[in-house]
Amino acid sequence: MSQGTSKGVFLGLALLVANGWAQYLLWFGGQGLVRWRQTEKELITVRSEVNEVEGRIQELKEEIRLLEKDPAAVEGVARRDLGLVYPDEIIFIVPNGFNH
C-alpha cells in the first residue's frame, strides 16, 4: 500500500467517524432533535397550565368586580368562607348523612 492510499483510507475513516459523531450530536445531543421534541411536549403542557391559570385569574377578577359592587356578595363570602353570622342568628349543625 502506498503512502497516498493510506492517507486516503485514514482520511475516509476520519470523515466517517466525524460524520457519525455529528449525527449522534444532531439526534441525541443536548440540543438535538430528541431533546427538541421533549421541549415541544413540555411547551404544550406549560401552555395548557398557563391557560388554566389565566382562566382562574379571570374568574377572580370577576369575583372582585362583583364584591366591589354588590354588598350581598360580600355578605355571602363572609358567611360561606369565614363562617360569620348575625348576633341574633342561631346555628344548627347537622351531621352528614342525617336524613330526618
KAMOMO-V12800 format. One record per pair of residues at least 12 apart in sequence whose C-alpha atoms are under 8 Angstrom apart, sorted by the first residue. I is the first residue (numbers start at 1). GAP is how many residues later the second one is. If there is no record, write none. Layout:
i: {I;I}
gap: {GAP;GAP}
This chain:
none
